[in-house]
Amino acid sequence: MKLVEQKSNKKLQGKKGQFIEALTKALGIVTTASKISGISRQSHYRWLSDDHDYRAAVSDIDNMVLDFGESSLHTLVGENNVAATIFLLKTKGKGRGYVERSDINIGSAERIKIDIVPFDEEPED
């Protein structure tokens, strides 16, 4: 968290810097950051739209929040939490076959017909 605060405080001063600090403390939740800082959500979204440095600081916070979530997930997996382990494998282990469904990308605009038959029936020829 300190890295995001230090980085953003160098570039952003005044109300923008205050909001970035509050957004960091709120783990990226805008409404909470608005309440902490006393700065409106509308100001945040205007700055997000108009100021590249502000947008970059917010992106850094978003990445920090994802890192925090992934770290917590790994902790749960390390504690043998079955749900966390399944979630990790479904999201990170797709390339190794840990999926419930297959996504098929047919790089063509042509229409195709797929017949779905129960396993106990033989398809018609």
MOKAWO-V870917 format. One record per pair of residues at least 4 apart in sequence whose ideal C-beta (glycine too) atoms are under 7 Angstrom apart, sorted by sequence separation. I is the first residue (numbers start at 0). J is the second residue. D is the distance in whole Angstrom. If there is no record, write none. Layout:
i=I j=J d=D
i=I j=J d=D
This chain:
i=0 j=4 d=6
i=1 j=5 d=6
i=2 j=6 d=6
i=3 j=7 d=6
i=4 j=8 d=6
i=5 j=9 d=7
i=7 j=11 d=5
i=11 j=15 d=4
i=12 j=16 d=5
i=14 j=18 d=6
i=15 j=19 d=6
i=16 j=20 d=6
i=17 j=21 d=6
i=18 j=22 d=6
i=19 j=23 d=6
i=20 j=24 d=7
i=21 j=25 d=6
i=28 j=32 d=6
i=29 j=33 d=6
i=30 j=34 d=7
i=31 j=35 d=6
i=32 j=36 d=6
i=38 j=42 d=5
i=40 j=44 d=6
i=41 j=45 d=6
i=42 j=46 d=6
i=43 j=47 d=6
i=44 j=48 d=6
i=45 j=49 d=6
i=46 j=50 d=5
i=50 j=54 d=6
i=51 j=55 d=6
i=52 j=56 d=7
i=53 j=57 d=6
i=54 j=58 d=6
i=55 j=59 d=7
i=56 j=60 d=7
i=57 j=61 d=7
i=58 j=62 d=7
i=59 j=63 d=6
i=60 j=64 d=6
i=61 j=65 d=7
i=62 j=66 d=6
i=63 j=67 d=6
i=64 j=68 d=6
i=65 j=69 d=6
i=66 j=70 d=6
i=67 j=71 d=6
i=68 j=72 d=6
i=69 j=73 d=6
i=70 j=74 d=7
i=71 j=75 d=7
i=72 j=76 d=6
i=73 j=77 d=6
i=74 j=78 d=7
i=76 j=80 d=6
i=80 j=84 d=6
i=81 j=85 d=6
i=82 j=86 d=6
i=83 j=87 d=6
i=84 j=88 d=6
i=85 j=89 d=6
i=86 j=90 d=6
i=87 j=91 d=6
i=88 j=92 d=4
i=93 j=97 d=6
i=116 j=120 d=5
i=11 j=16 d=4
i=22 j=27 d=6
i=33 j=38 d=6
i=38 j=43 d=7
i=75 j=80 d=4
i=92 j=97 d=4
i=93 j=98 d=5
i=25 j=31 d=4
i=33 j=39 d=6
i=47 j=53 d=6
i=105 j=111 d=7
i=116 j=122 d=5
i=25 j=32 d=4
i=33 j=40 d=5
i=46 j=53 d=4
i=47 j=54 d=6
i=76 j=83 d=5
i=8 j=16 d=5
i=11 j=19 d=6
i=75 j=83 d=4
i=76 j=84 d=5
i=89 j=97 d=6
i=114 j=122 d=7
i=7 j=16 d=6
i=88 j=97 d=4
i=89 j=98 d=7
i=22 j=32 d=4
i=25 j=35 d=6
i=30 j=40 d=7
i=33 j=43 d=7
i=47 j=57 d=6
i=89 j=99 d=7
i=21 j=32 d=4
i=24 j=35 d=6
i=29 j=40 d=5
i=72 j=83 d=6
i=76 j=87 d=6
i=7 j=19 d=4
i=18 j=32 d=6
i=21 j=35 d=4
i=29 j=43 d=6
i=21 j=36 d=4
i=72 j=87 d=6
i=4 j=20 d=6
i=18 j=36 d=5
i=4 j=23 d=6
i=17 j=36 d=5
i=3 j=23 d=5
i=18 j=38 d=5
i=17 j=38 d=7
i=0 j=23 d=6
i=14 j=38 d=6
i=18 j=43 d=6
i=14 j=42 d=7
i=15 j=46 d=6
i=27 j=60 d=5
i=27 j=61 d=6
i=22 j=57 d=7
i=19 j=56 d=5
i=23 j=60 d=6
i=27 j=64 d=5
i=15 j=53 d=5
i=22 j=60 d=5
i=26 j=64 d=5
i=11 j=52 d=6
i=26 j=67 d=7
i=10 j=52 d=5
i=11 j=53 d=6
i=11 j=56 d=6
i=10 j=56 d=7
i=7 j=56 d=4
i=6 j=56 d=7
i=6 j=59 d=6
i=3 j=59 d=5
i=3 j=60 d=6
i=3 j=63 d=5
i=0 j=63 d=7
